[in-house]
Structure formats: C-alpha cells, structure tokens
Amino acid sequence: MGNPERDNETGKFTVKYPREDFLEAIRKNGGMAGTSDIAESIGVIRETAYKKLKRMEEDGEVNSQRVGNSLVWTIEGHSEE
C-alpha cells in the first residue's frame, strides 16, 4: 500500500502512506472515524496513523475532537455537526 522512503534523520527506510488513503478511510467511515478505525482501514499500526493524522491536522486537512478516551477525526470543512 505504501511507498518506501528513506528517513533523513535515521537513514532507515520507512513506508510512506499517501494522505488520500487517510482521507478515504475517514470518508468510508461516514466522514468521522477514530484513530484505530483509520489505522485498521489503511493497514498501519495506531501510532503511525496518529502521527500522520496529527501532521494532516497541522496542515488543515483534518480536524480532531476528543470523544471519551478517543480522538475522532473529520475532514476539514466537512464536520458532521
């Protein structure tokens, strides 16, 4: 699914997952999805999904909202409110 890419700091190869995969995972879950649901949909561990989603949030592509002990993600401008 992902593309291998060398990490500039460690020199290790990592797998890069396209942002569109994360957006599509949110869409498939009705426009609102938890971190674990997104990770499972893409086939990554939860930590990988969380880090990618946080970067996407910083870039204004997605929003997060705490619901209980979980973060729920929505696509920027497409809130379910």
PDB file with one MODEL, atoms N, CA, C and O in Angstrom:
MODEL        1
ATOM      1  N   MET A   1       0.817  -1.193   0.000  1.00  0.00           N
ATOM      2  CA  MET A   1       0.000   0.000   0.000  1.00  0.00           C
ATOM      3  C   MET A   1       0.860   1.257   0.000  1.00  0.00           C
ATOM      4  O   MET A   1       0.617   2.177  -0.781  1.00  0.00           O
ATOM      5  N   GLY A   2       1.869   1.301   0.876  1.00  0.00           N
ATOM      6  CA  GLY A   2       2.700   2.490   0.973  1.00  0.00           C
ATOM      7  C   GLY A   2       3.915   2.415   0.070  1.00  0.00           C
ATOM      8  O   GLY A   2       4.178   1.388  -0.557  1.00  0.00           O
ATOM      9  N   ASN A   3       4.650   3.509   0.009  1.00  0.00           N
ATOM     10  CA  ASN A   3       5.857   3.591  -0.799  1.00  0.00           C
ATOM     11  C   ASN A   3       7.050   3.732   0.133  1.00  0.00           C
ATOM     12  O   ASN A   3       7.008   4.551   1.051  1.00  0.00           O
ATOM     13  N   PRO A   4       8.131   2.947  -0.076  1.00  0.00           N
ATOM     14  CA  PRO A   4       9.290   3.084   0.798  1.00  0.00           C
ATOM     15  C   PRO A   4       9.982   4.426   0.597  1.00  0.00           C
ATOM     16  O   PRO A   4      10.098   4.917  -0.526  1.00  0.00           O
ATOM     17  N   GLU A   5      10.439   5.009   1.696  1.00  0.00           N
ATOM     18  CA  GLU A   5      11.110   6.298   1.655  1.00  0.00           C
ATOM     19  C   GLU A   5      12.162   6.299   2.748  1.00  0.00           C
ATOM     20  O   GLU A   5      11.923   5.775   3.836  1.00  0.00           O
ATOM     21  N   ARG A   6      13.331   6.882   2.475  1.00  0.00           N
ATOM     22  CA  ARG A   6      14.399   6.907   3.475  1.00  0.00           C
ATOM     23  C   ARG A   6      14.179   8.086   4.420  1.00  0.00           C
ATOM     24  O   ARG A   6      13.979   9.219   3.984  1.00  0.00           O
ATOM     25  N   ASP A   7      14.220   7.797   5.733  1.00  0.00           N
ATOM     26  CA  ASP A   7      14.103   8.829   6.763  1.00  0.00           C
ATOM     27  C   ASP A   7      15.427   9.593   6.803  1.00  0.00           C
ATOM     28  O   ASP A   7      16.487   8.991   6.977  1.00  0.00           O
ATOM     29  N   ASN A   8      15.369  10.907   6.644  1.00  0.00           N
ATOM     30  CA  ASN A   8      16.587  11.716   6.595  1.00  0.00           C
ATOM     31  C   ASN A   8      17.368  11.698   7.907  1.00  0.00           C
ATOM     32  O   ASN A   8      18.595  11.799   7.887  1.00  0.00           O
ATOM     33  N   GLU A   9      16.695  11.572   9.030  1.00  0.00           N
ATOM     34  CA  GLU A   9      17.375  11.586  10.328  1.00  0.00           C
ATOM     35  C   GLU A   9      18.022  10.252  10.662  1.00  0.00           C
ATOM     36  O   GLU A   9      19.164  10.219  11.120  1.00  0.00           O
ATOM     37  N   THR A  10      17.318   9.161  10.442  1.00  0.00           N
ATOM     38  CA  THR A  10      17.842   7.848  10.842  1.00  0.00           C
ATOM     39  C   THR A  10      18.513   7.099   9.705  1.00  0.00           C
ATOM     40  O   THR A  10      19.324   6.205   9.947  1.00  0.00           O
ATOM     41  N   GLY A  11      18.185   7.453   8.461  1.00  0.00           N
ATOM     42  CA  GLY A  11      18.717   6.737   7.315  1.00  0.00           C
ATOM     43  C   GLY A  11      17.984   5.444   7.032  1.00  0.00           C
ATOM     44  O   GLY A  11      18.281   4.754   6.057  1.00  0.00           O
ATOM     45  N   LYS A  12      17.011   5.108   7.895  1.00  0.00           N
ATOM     46  CA  LYS A  12      16.238   3.882   7.702  1.00  0.00           C
ATOM     47  C   LYS A  12      15.137   4.113   6.682  1.00  0.00           C
ATOM     48  O   LYS A  12      14.652   5.230   6.506  1.00  0.00           O
ATOM     49  N   PHE A  13      14.755   3.035   6.017  1.00  0.00           N
ATOM     50  CA  PHE A  13      13.637   3.120   5.100  1.00  0.00           C
ATOM     51  C   PHE A  13      12.341   3.038   5.895  1.00  0.00           C
ATOM     52  O   PHE A  13      12.196   2.216   6.800  1.00  0.00           O
ATOM     53  N   THR A  14      11.422   3.894   5.542  1.00  0.00           N
ATOM     54  CA  THR A  14      10.102   3.876   6.153  1.00  0.00           C
ATOM     55  C   THR A  14       9.081   3.736   5.031  1.00  0.00           C
ATOM     56  O   THR A  14       9.410   3.893   3.855  1.00  0.00           O
ATOM     57  N   VAL A  15       7.870   3.446   5.397  1.00  0.00           N
ATOM     58  CA  VAL A  15       6.818   3.351   4.393  1.00  0.00           C
ATOM     59  C   VAL A  15       5.990   4.619   4.467  1.00  0.00           C
ATOM     60  O   VAL A  15       5.514   5.010   5.533  1.00  0.00           O
ATOM     61  N   LYS A  16       5.828   5.244   3.335  1.00  0.00           N
ATOM     62  CA  LYS A  16       5.066   6.476   3.266  1.00  0.00           C
ATOM     63  C   LYS A  16       3.653   6.144   2.783  1.00  0.00           C
ATOM     64  O   LYS A  16       3.476   5.521   1.736  1.00  0.00           O
ATOM     65  N   TYR A  17       2.664   6.562   3.549  1.00  0.00           N
ATOM     66  CA  TYR A  17       1.276   6.329   3.186  1.00  0.00           C
ATOM     67  C   TYR A  17       0.668   7.629   2.688  1.00  0.00           C
ATOM     68  O   TYR A  17       0.734   8.647   3.378  1.00  0.00           O
ATOM     69  N   PRO A  18       0.082   7.610   1.508  1.00  0.00           N
ATOM     70  CA  PRO A  18      -0.482   8.835   0.936  1.00  0.00           C
ATOM     71  C   PRO A  18      -1.602   9.404   1.809  1.00  0.00           C
ATOM     72  O   PRO A  18      -2.399   8.665   2.387  1.00  0.00           O
ATOM     73  N   ARG A  19      -1.640  10.719   1.888  1.00  0.00           N
ATOM     74  CA  ARG A  19      -2.680  11.405   2.662  1.00  0.00           C
ATOM     75  C   ARG A  19      -4.068  11.012   2.176  1.00  0.00           C
ATOM     76  O   ARG A  19      -5.005  10.920   2.970  1.00  0.00           O
ATOM     77  N   GLU A  20      -4.198  10.784   0.890  1.00  0.00           N
ATOM     78  CA  GLU A  20      -5.507  10.426   0.340  1.00  0.00           C
ATOM     79  C   GLU A  20      -6.028   9.123   0.954  1.00  0.00           C
ATOM     80  O   GLU A  20      -7.239   8.954   1.101  1.00  0.00           O
ATOM     81  N   ASP A  21      -5.129   8.201   1.313  1.00  0.00           N
ATOM     82  CA  ASP A  21      -5.549   6.957   1.965  1.00  0.00           C
ATOM     83  C   ASP A  21      -6.245   7.263   3.297  1.00  0.00           C
ATOM     84  O   ASP A  21      -7.238   6.624   3.646  1.00  0.00           O
ATOM     85  N   PHE A  22      -5.721   8.234   4.029  1.00  0.00           N
ATOM     86  CA  PHE A  22      -6.299   8.608   5.319  1.00  0.00           C
ATOM     87  C   PHE A  22      -7.635   9.321   5.132  1.00  0.00           C
ATOM     88  O   PHE A  22      -8.586   9.067   5.871  1.00  0.00           O
ATOM     89  N   LEU A  23      -7.705  10.205   4.153  1.00  0.00           N
ATOM     90  CA  LEU A  23      -8.958  10.903   3.873  1.00  0.00           C
ATOM     91  C   LEU A  23     -10.032   9.913   3.431  1.00  0.00           C
ATOM     92  O   LEU A  23     -11.188  10.020   3.840  1.00  0.00           O
ATOM     93  N   GLU A  24      -9.650   8.960   2.602  1.00  0.00           N
ATOM     94  CA  GLU A  24     -10.596   7.948   2.127  1.00  0.00           C
ATOM     95  C   GLU A  24     -11.091   7.075   3.284  1.00  0.00           C
ATOM     96  O   GLU A  24     -12.263   6.701   3.320  1.00  0.00           O
ATOM     97  N   ALA A  25     -10.207   6.752   4.223  1.00  0.00           N
ATOM     98  CA  ALA A  25     -10.608   5.954   5.381  1.00  0.00           C
ATOM     99  C   ALA A  25     -11.643   6.702   6.220  1.00  0.00           C
ATOM    100  O   ALA A  25     -12.578   6.091   6.738  1.00  0.00           O
ATOM    101  N   ILE A  26     -11.485   8.012   6.354  1.00  0.00           N
ATOM    102  CA  ILE A  26     -12.469   8.814   7.088  1.00  0.00           C
ATOM    103  C   ILE A  26     -13.787   8.833   6.324  1.00  0.00           C
ATOM    104  O   ILE A  26     -14.853   8.668   6.918  1.00  0.00           O
ATOM    105  N   ARG A  27     -13.719   9.032   5.016  1.00  0.00           N
ATOM    106  CA  ARG A  27     -14.945   9.048   4.198  1.00  0.00           C
ATOM    107  C   ARG A  27     -15.697   7.722   4.305  1.00  0.00           C
ATOM    108  O   ARG A  27     -16.921   7.709   4.435  1.00  0.00           O
ATOM    109  N   LYS A  28     -14.959   6.601   4.249  1.00  0.00           N
ATOM    110  CA  LYS A  28     -15.577   5.274   4.307  1.00  0.00           C
ATOM    111  C   LYS A  28     -16.286   5.031   5.633  1.00  0.00           C
ATOM    112  O   LYS A  28     -17.200   4.211   5.710  1.00  0.00           O
ATOM    113  N   ASN A  29     -15.868   5.737   6.668  1.00  0.00           N
ATOM    114  CA  ASN A  29     -16.476   5.602   7.986  1.00  0.00           C
ATOM    115  C   ASN A  29     -17.529   6.679   8.231  1.00  0.00           C
ATOM    116  O   ASN A  29     -17.804   7.026   9.380  1.00  0.00           O
ATOM    117  N   GLY A  30     -18.114   7.205   7.169  1.00  0.00           N
ATOM    118  CA  GLY A  30     -19.188   8.177   7.306  1.00  0.00           C
ATOM    119  C   GLY A  30     -18.728   9.598   7.563  1.00  0.00           C
ATOM    120  O   GLY A  30     -19.518  10.429   8.012  1.00  0.00           O
ATOM    121  N   GLY A  31     -17.465   9.895   7.288  1.00  0.00           N
ATOM    122  CA  GLY A  31     -16.952  11.251   7.463  1.00  0.00           C
ATOM    123  C   GLY A  31     -16.440  11.538   8.862  1.00  0.00           C
ATOM    124  O   GLY A  31     -16.042  12.664   9.161  1.00  0.00           O
ATOM    125  N   MET A  32     -16.448  10.521   9.725  1.00  0.00           N
ATOM    126  CA  MET A  32     -15.980  10.675  11.092  1.00  0.00           C
ATOM    127  C   MET A  32     -15.439   9.330  11.543  1.00  0.00           C
ATOM    128  O   MET A  32     -16.166   8.337  11.522  1.00  0.00           O
ATOM    129  N   ALA A  33     -14.166   9.278  11.954  1.00  0.00           N
ATOM    130  CA  ALA A  33     -13.576   7.987  12.313  1.00  0.00           C
ATOM    131  C   ALA A  33     -12.543   8.147  13.417  1.00  0.00           C
ATOM    132  O   ALA A  33     -11.862   9.168  13.511  1.00  0.00           O
ATOM    133  N   GLY A  34     -12.440   7.127  14.242  1.00  0.00           N
ATOM    134  CA  GLY A  34     -11.429   7.095  15.287  1.00  0.00           C
ATOM    135  C   GLY A  34     -10.075   6.692  14.718  1.00  0.00           C
ATOM    136  O   GLY A  34      -9.986   6.125  13.629  1.00  0.00           O
ATOM    137  N   THR A  35      -9.041   6.990  15.463  1.00  0.00           N
ATOM    138  CA  THR A  35      -7.681   6.676  15.024  1.00  0.00           C
ATOM    139  C   THR A  35      -7.516   5.186  14.734  1.00  0.00           C
ATOM    140  O   THR A  35      -6.932   4.814  13.716  1.00  0.00           O
ATOM    141  N   SER A  36      -8.023   4.339  15.615  1.00  0.00           N
ATOM    142  CA  SER A  36      -7.882   2.893  15.427  1.00  0.00           C
ATOM    143  C   SER A  36      -8.624   2.412  14.188  1.00  0.00           C
ATOM    144  O   SER A  36      -8.132   1.538  13.475  1.00  0.00           O
ATOM    145  N   ASP A  37      -9.813   2.977  13.922  1.00  0.00           N
ATOM    146  CA  ASP A  37     -10.576   2.606  12.727  1.00  0.00           C
ATOM    147  C   ASP A  37      -9.813   2.973  11.458  1.00  0.00           C
ATOM    148  O   ASP A  37      -9.777   2.205  10.497  1.00  0.00           O
ATOM    149  N   ILE A  38      -9.211   4.149  11.468  1.00  0.00           N
ATOM    150  CA  ILE A  38      -8.443   4.609  10.309  1.00  0.00           C
ATOM    151  C   ILE A  38      -7.217   3.715  10.115  1.00  0.00           C
ATOM    152  O   ILE A  38      -6.918   3.295   8.997  1.00  0.00           O
ATOM    153  N   ALA A  39      -6.514   3.428  11.205  1.00  0.00           N
ATOM    154  CA  ALA A  39      -5.324   2.572  11.135  1.00  0.00           C
ATOM    155  C   ALA A  39      -5.672   1.216  10.554  1.00  0.00           C
ATOM    156  O   ALA A  39      -4.965   0.706   9.685  1.00  0.00           O
ATOM    157  N   GLU A  40      -6.761   0.631  11.034  1.00  0.00           N
ATOM    158  CA  GLU A  40      -7.180  -0.685  10.551  1.00  0.00           C
ATOM    159  C   GLU A  40      -7.548  -0.639   9.072  1.00  0.00           C
ATOM    160  O   GLU A  40      -7.206  -1.548   8.316  1.00  0.00           O
ATOM    161  N   SER A  41      -8.232   0.400   8.666  1.00  0.00           N
ATOM    162  CA  SER A  41      -8.649   0.541   7.269  1.00  0.00           C
ATOM    163  C   SER A  41      -7.444   0.629   6.328  1.00  0.00           C
ATOM    164  O   SER A  41      -7.474   0.089   5.222  1.00  0.00           O
ATOM    165  N   ILE A  42      -6.391   1.308   6.772  1.00  0.00           N
ATOM    166  CA  ILE A  42      -5.205   1.510   5.932  1.00  0.00           C
ATOM    167  C   ILE A  42      -4.221   0.352   6.063  1.00  0.00           C
ATOM    168  O   ILE A  42      -3.459   0.068   5.139  1.00  0.00           O
ATOM    169  N   GLY A  43      -4.241  -0.314   7.216  1.00  0.00           N
ATOM    170  CA  GLY A  43      -3.310  -1.410   7.438  1.00  0.00           C
ATOM    171  C   GLY A  43      -2.017  -0.975   8.091  1.00  0.00           C
ATOM    172  O   GLY A  43      -0.951  -1.519   7.803  1.00  0.00           O
ATOM    173  N   VAL A  44      -2.113   0.022   8.986  1.00  0.00           N
ATOM    174  CA  VAL A  44      -0.949   0.502   9.731  1.00  0.00           C
ATOM    175  C   VAL A  44      -1.242   0.358  11.220  1.00  0.00           C
ATOM    176  O   VAL A  44      -2.384   0.131  11.621  1.00  0.00           O
ATOM    177  N   ILE A  45      -0.193   0.493  12.037  1.00  0.00           N
ATOM    178  CA  ILE A  45      -0.423   0.477  13.481  1.00  0.00           C
ATOM    179  C   ILE A  45      -1.014   1.822  13.892  1.00  0.00           C
ATOM    180  O   ILE A  45      -0.864   2.821  13.188  1.00  0.00           O
ATOM    181  N   ARG A  46      -1.683   1.832  15.032  1.00  0.00           N
ATOM    182  CA  ARG A  46      -2.378   3.032  15.502  1.00  0.00           C
ATOM    183  C   ARG A  46      -1.431   4.227  15.625  1.00  0.00           C
ATOM    184  O   ARG A  46      -1.795   5.345  15.261  1.00  0.00           O
ATOM    185  N   GLU A  47      -0.221   3.998  16.134  1.00  0.00           N
ATOM    186  CA  GLU A  47       0.739   5.095  16.325  1.00  0.00           C
ATOM    187  C   GLU A  47       1.095   5.761  14.993  1.00  0.00           C
ATOM    188  O   GLU A  47       1.199   6.985  14.923  1.00  0.00           O
ATOM    189  N   THR A  48       1.280   4.974  13.952  1.00  0.00           N
ATOM    190  CA  THR A  48       1.589   5.510  12.625  1.00  0.00           C
ATOM    191  C   THR A  48       0.430   6.371  12.120  1.00  0.00           C
ATOM    192  O   THR A  48       0.638   7.468  11.602  1.00  0.00           O
ATOM    193  N   ALA A  49      -0.783   5.862  12.277  1.00  0.00           N
ATOM    194  CA  ALA A  49      -1.963   6.613  11.846  1.00  0.00           C
ATOM    195  C   ALA A  49      -2.074   7.917  12.624  1.00  0.00           C
ATOM    196  O   ALA A  49      -2.344   8.968  12.041  1.00  0.00           O
ATOM    197  N   TYR A  50      -1.870   7.858  13.936  1.00  0.00           N
ATOM    198  CA  TYR A  50      -1.986   9.050  14.778  1.00  0.00           C
ATOM    199  C   TYR A  50      -0.986  10.122  14.340  1.00  0.00           C
ATOM    200  O   TYR A  50      -1.352  11.288  14.190  1.00  0.00           O
ATOM    201  N   LYS A  51       0.268   9.733  14.137  1.00  0.00           N
ATOM    202  CA  LYS A  51       1.294  10.710  13.738  1.00  0.00           C
ATOM    203  C   LYS A  51       0.958  11.353  12.400  1.00  0.00           C
ATOM    204  O   LYS A  51       1.098  12.566  12.238  1.00  0.00           O
ATOM    205  N   LYS A  52       0.517  10.549  11.445  1.00  0.00           N
ATOM    206  CA  LYS A  52       0.164  11.082  10.122  1.00  0.00           C
ATOM    207  C   LYS A  52      -1.043  12.010  10.238  1.00  0.00           C
ATOM    208  O   LYS A  52      -1.050  13.089   9.644  1.00  0.00           O
ATOM    209  N   LEU A  53      -2.063  11.606  10.994  1.00  0.00           N
ATOM    210  CA  LEU A  53      -3.253  12.430  11.155  1.00  0.00           C
ATOM    211  C   LEU A  53      -2.930  13.746  11.861  1.00  0.00           C
ATOM    212  O   LEU A  53      -3.498  14.781  11.511  1.00  0.00           O
ATOM    213  N   LYS A  54      -2.033  13.729  12.842  1.00  0.00           N
ATOM    214  CA  LYS A  54      -1.639  14.974  13.518  1.00  0.00           C
ATOM    215  C   LYS A  54      -0.953  15.923  12.539  1.00  0.00           C
ATOM    216  O   LYS A  54      -1.198  17.129  12.576  1.00  0.00           O
ATOM    217  N   ARG A  55      -0.095  15.391  11.658  1.00  0.00           N
ATOM    218  CA  ARG A  55       0.545  16.248  10.642  1.00  0.00           C
ATOM    219  C   ARG A  55      -0.510  16.812   9.694  1.00  0.00           C
ATOM    220  O   ARG A  55      -0.452  17.980   9.310  1.00  0.00           O
ATOM    221  N   MET A  56      -1.464  15.979   9.328  1.00  0.00           N
ATOM    222  CA  MET A  56      -2.534  16.443   8.439  1.00  0.00           C
ATOM    223  C   MET A  56      -3.393  17.501   9.132  1.00  0.00           C
ATOM    224  O   MET A  56      -3.879  18.430   8.487  1.00  0.00           O
ATOM    225  N   GLU A  57      -3.578  17.359  10.440  1.00  0.00           N
ATOM    226  CA  GLU A  57      -4.334  18.370  11.190  1.00  0.00           C
ATOM    227  C   GLU A  57      -3.572  19.690  11.213  1.00  0.00           C
ATOM    228  O   GLU A  57      -4.169  20.754  11.047  1.00  0.00           O
ATOM    229  N   GLU A  58      -2.252  19.629  11.420  1.00  0.00           N
ATOM    230  CA  GLU A  58      -1.423  20.837  11.405  1.00  0.00           C
ATOM    231  C   GLU A  58      -1.490  21.533  10.047  1.00  0.00           C
ATOM    232  O   GLU A  58      -1.385  22.757   9.966  1.00  0.00           O
ATOM    233  N   ASP A  59      -1.663  20.756   8.990  1.00  0.00           N
ATOM    234  CA  ASP A  59      -1.754  21.303   7.632  1.00  0.00           C
ATOM    235  C   ASP A  59      -3.183  21.717   7.261  1.00  0.00           C
ATOM    236  O   ASP A  59      -3.423  22.189   6.149  1.00  0.00           O
ATOM    237  N   GLY A  60      -4.130  21.541   8.186  1.00  0.00           N
ATOM    238  CA  GLY A  60      -5.501  21.975   7.955  1.00  0.00           C
ATOM    239  C   GLY A  60      -6.341  21.044   7.098  1.00  0.00           C
ATOM    240  O   GLY A  60      -7.365  21.458   6.554  1.00  0.00           O
ATOM    241  N   GLU A  61      -5.918  19.782   6.968  1.00  0.00           N
ATOM    242  CA  GLU A  61      -6.671  18.831   6.140  1.00  0.00           C
ATOM    243  C   GLU A  61      -7.744  18.084   6.917  1.00  0.00           C
ATOM    244  O   GLU A  61      -8.784  17.728   6.363  1.00  0.00           O
ATOM    245  N   VAL A  62      -7.492  17.847   8.204  1.00  0.00           N
ATOM    246  CA  VAL A  62      -8.445  17.129   9.041  1.00  0.00           C
ATOM    247  C   VAL A  62      -8.575  17.846  10.378  1.00  0.00           C
ATOM    248  O   VAL A  62      -7.741  18.676  10.739  1.00  0.00           O
ATOM    249  N   ASN A  63      -9.631  17.511  11.102  1.00  0.00           N
ATOM    250  CA  ASN A  63      -9.853  18.026  12.453  1.00  0.00           C
ATOM    251  C   ASN A  63      -9.967  16.843  13.392  1.00  0.00           C
ATOM    252  O   ASN A  63     -10.381  15.754  12.993  1.00  0.00           O
ATOM    253  N   SER A  64      -9.594  17.068  14.653  1.00  0.00           N
ATOM    254  CA  SER A  64      -9.796  16.022  15.654  1.00  0.00           C
ATOM    255  C   SER A  64     -10.628  16.572  16.796  1.00  0.00           C
ATOM    256  O   SER A  64     -10.618  17.767  17.089  1.00  0.00           O
ATOM    257  N   GLN A  65     -11.341  15.669  17.424  1.00  0.00           N
ATOM    258  CA  GLN A  65     -12.164  16.015  18.574  1.00  0.00           C
ATOM    259  C   GLN A  65     -12.093  14.848  19.548  1.00  0.00           C
ATOM    260  O   GLN A  65     -12.242  13.692  19.155  1.00  0.00           O
ATOM    261  N   ARG A  66     -11.868  15.154  20.812  1.00  0.00           N
ATOM    262  CA  ARG A  66     -11.797  14.095  21.813  1.00  0.00           C
ATOM    263  C   ARG A  66     -13.207  13.682  22.183  1.00  0.00           C
ATOM    264  O   ARG A  66     -14.040  14.513  22.545  1.00  0.00           O
ATOM    265  N   VAL A  67     -13.464  12.379  22.087  1.00  0.00           N
ATOM    266  CA  VAL A  67     -14.744  11.790  22.486  1.00  0.00           C
ATOM    267  C   VAL A  67     -14.401  10.680  23.460  1.00  0.00           C
ATOM    268  O   VAL A  67     -13.910   9.626  23.057  1.00  0.00           O
ATOM    269  N   GLY A  68     -14.655  10.910  24.735  1.00  0.00           N
ATOM    270  CA  GLY A  68     -14.240   9.951  25.761  1.00  0.00           C
ATOM    271  C   GLY A  68     -12.727   9.874  25.788  1.00  0.00           C
ATOM    272  O   GLY A  68     -12.056  10.895  25.934  1.00  0.00           O
ATOM    273  N   ASN A  69     -12.185   8.678  25.647  1.00  0.00           N
ATOM    274  CA  ASN A  69     -10.730   8.489  25.631  1.00  0.00           C
ATOM    275  C   ASN A  69     -10.166   8.409  24.224  1.00  0.00           C
ATOM    276  O   ASN A  69      -8.985   8.109  24.048  1.00  0.00           O
ATOM    277  N   SER A  70     -10.994   8.674  23.214  1.00  0.00           N
ATOM    278  CA  SER A  70     -10.567   8.529  21.825  1.00  0.00           C
ATOM    279  C   SER A  70     -10.575   9.857  21.092  1.00  0.00           C
ATOM    280  O   SER A  70     -11.274  10.797  21.473  1.00  0.00           O
ATOM    281  N   LEU A  71      -9.786   9.913  20.039  1.00  0.00           N
ATOM    282  CA  LEU A  71      -9.849  11.047  19.122  1.00  0.00           C
ATOM    283  C   LEU A  71     -10.673  10.631  17.917  1.00  0.00           C
ATOM    284  O   LEU A  71     -10.482   9.547  17.365  1.00  0.00           O
ATOM    285  N   VAL A  72     -11.577  11.486  17.520  1.00  0.00           N
ATOM    286  CA  VAL A  72     -12.383  11.259  16.328  1.00  0.00           C
ATOM    287  C   VAL A  72     -11.938  12.282  15.301  1.00  0.00           C
ATOM    288  O   VAL A  72     -11.807  13.467  15.607  1.00  0.00           O
ATOM    289  N   TRP A  73     -11.709  11.823  14.093  1.00  0.00           N
ATOM    290  CA  TRP A  73     -11.185  12.665  13.019  1.00  0.00           C
ATOM    291  C   TRP A  73     -12.263  12.933  11.976  1.00  0.00           C
ATOM    292  O   TRP A  73     -13.041  12.047  11.621  1.00  0.00           O
ATOM    293  N   THR A  74     -12.291  14.169  11.494  1.00  0.00           N
ATOM    294  CA  THR A  74     -13.179  14.553  10.400  1.00  0.00           C
ATOM    295  C   THR A  74     -12.340  15.291   9.372  1.00  0.00           C
ATOM    296  O   THR A  74     -11.262  15.798   9.681  1.00  0.00           O
ATOM    297  N   ILE A  75     -12.841  15.347   8.158  1.00  0.00           N
ATOM    298  CA  ILE A  75     -12.147  16.085   7.099  1.00  0.00           C
ATOM    299  C   ILE A  75     -12.477  17.555   7.265  1.00  0.00           C
ATOM    300  O   ILE A  75     -13.638  17.916   7.459  1.00  0.00           O
ATOM    301  N   GLU A  76     -11.474  18.400   7.190  1.00  0.00           N
ATOM    302  CA  GLU A  76     -11.629  19.845   7.358  1.00  0.00           C
ATOM    303  C   GLU A  76     -12.764  20.355   6.480  1.00  0.00           C
ATOM    304  O   GLU A  76     -12.807  20.088   5.279  1.00  0.00           O
ATOM    305  N   GLY A  77     -13.673  21.086   7.094  1.00  0.00           N
ATOM    306  CA  GLY A  77     -14.777  21.675   6.347  1.00  0.00           C
ATOM    307  C   GLY A  77     -15.939  20.733   6.128  1.00  0.00           C
ATOM    308  O   GLY A  77     -16.932  21.121   5.513  1.00  0.00           O
ATOM    309  N   HIS A  78     -15.845  19.484   6.622  1.00  0.00           N
ATOM    310  CA  HIS A  78     -16.907  18.501   6.436  1.00  0.00           C
ATOM    311  C   HIS A  78     -17.345  17.902   7.758  1.00  0.00           C
ATOM    312  O   HIS A  78     -17.538  16.691   7.864  1.00  0.00           O
ATOM    313  N   SER A  79     -17.503  18.754   8.770  1.00  0.00           N
ATOM    314  CA  SER A  79     -17.909  18.289  10.086  1.00  0.00           C
ATOM    315  C   SER A  79     -19.323  17.735  10.044  1.00  0.00           C
ATOM    316  O   SER A  79     -20.150  18.171   9.242  1.00  0.00           O
ATOM    317  N   GLU A  80     -19.592  16.774  10.910  1.00  0.00           N
ATOM    318  CA  GLU A  80     -20.901  16.130  10.956  1.00  0.00           C
ATOM    319  C   GLU A  80     -21.855  16.837  11.898  1.00  0.00           C
ATOM    320  O   GLU A  80     -22.860  16.251  12.301  1.00  0.00           O
ATOM    321  N   GLU A  81     -21.569  18.086  12.263  1.00  0.00           N
ATOM    322  CA  GLU A  81     -22.418  18.807  13.216  1.00  0.00           C
ATOM    323  C   GLU A  81     -23.642  19.368  12.559  1.00  0.00           C
ATOM    324  O   GLU A  81     -24.462  20.004  13.222  1.00  0.00           O
TER     325      GLU A  81
ENDMDL
END
